[in-house]
Amino acid sequence: MAYSPIHRTLTCATAVGALLTLSGCGGDSASDAADAGGLKVGVLFPGSLSDDGFMESAYRGYQRAANQHGGTIAFSKVEQVAPADYEQALVRFATGSDLVISLGGQTDAAVRKVAARFPNVKFAEIGGPADAEPLANLALYDPQQAEGAFLSGAASALLSETGKVAFVGGAELPAIVNAAEEYANGARAADPKVKVLTPQYVGDFNDAAKAKQSALADYGAGADVLGQILNLGHRGLAQAATQSGTTLIGGPLPHGCDEGSAYAGYVETDIGAEIEYAADHLAAGTWKAESVHFGLTFEDPHNDIVLCGEPDPAIEKKLDDLKAKIAAGEIKTR
């Protein structure tokens, strides 16, 4: 799939309190599509579009899809929605959209409830429980965060000098708990002798202060490389790493590998590719309520582990071997 550059400015509305105002995004072509009775897609972003994490990665795909299908599909979105308002936002989209997309496992209960109320509307959930089943009108797209966490764990173990590593998650959701387990599996696959500390869950993907405290506890317990699934919260981990003289693995967006950086590397996962996938199939008339697993086993792989600096060739080879086993189905992470 070719990703075209954006040639227009996309604007959006933010949910404020219980009054959710949904605004169209995609410039004049989106308006043209709506005026012509074209297809309409609404996307619920529970978090910030500039969270430097899951939501921002997804938003980049949203922008690409809006540009790719301008004049055919009218896109609209809402961001930073409180959990109590998920259902209301989804209902508003469902009353005027052909396809409604929700981001994050935290929306799972709400999107299933609303999808059942609107059987003639298509729904897609990105990042929900990996073992969940789709509904007649609800597709499930798994970005394979567990796969990325496995690679992060492997890299952490191979880079560790203390033989101790740890994982910090934003919330104790099923997908994040599974990712923490796969982080440990990846670490032990790379080094059976490594000690993986008990995972910590901050309770908020964007709270850098709380994330820093969790990281300091892990670093204080001897871990010298941390894996994570956080959004803005990863900045707290970076502060703790700098303070402790240790490192972390970033992601899903690339993070700086400048000299002196707290990042030892990063997992790169393209969450937005799943919005493009849904939009492409909607436009082609081939959309279906299916369970799709992206990552290294997908036809166009979207997971990778990138190490900073000049990594040891032996470490890179070990990681490449593990990626090849995942791609071949020899290692399963869901």
ABEGO torsion letter per residue (X at the ends): XBBBBBABBBBBBBBBEABBBBBBBGEAAAAAAAAAGBBBBBBBBABBAAAGBAAAAAAAAAAAAAAAABGABBBBBBBGBBAAAAAAAAAAAAAABABBBBBEAAAAAAAAAAAAABAABBBBBBGBBAABBBBAABBBBBAGAAAAAAAAAAAAAAABAAGBBBBBBABBBAAAAAAAAAAAAAAAAABAABBBBBBBBAGBAABAAAAAAAAAAAAAAGBABBBBBBBAAAAAAAAAAAAAGBBBBBOABBBBABBGBABAEBBBBBAAAAAAAAAAAAAAGABBBBBBBBEAABABBABBBBBBEBBBAAAAAAAAAAAAAAAAGABBAX
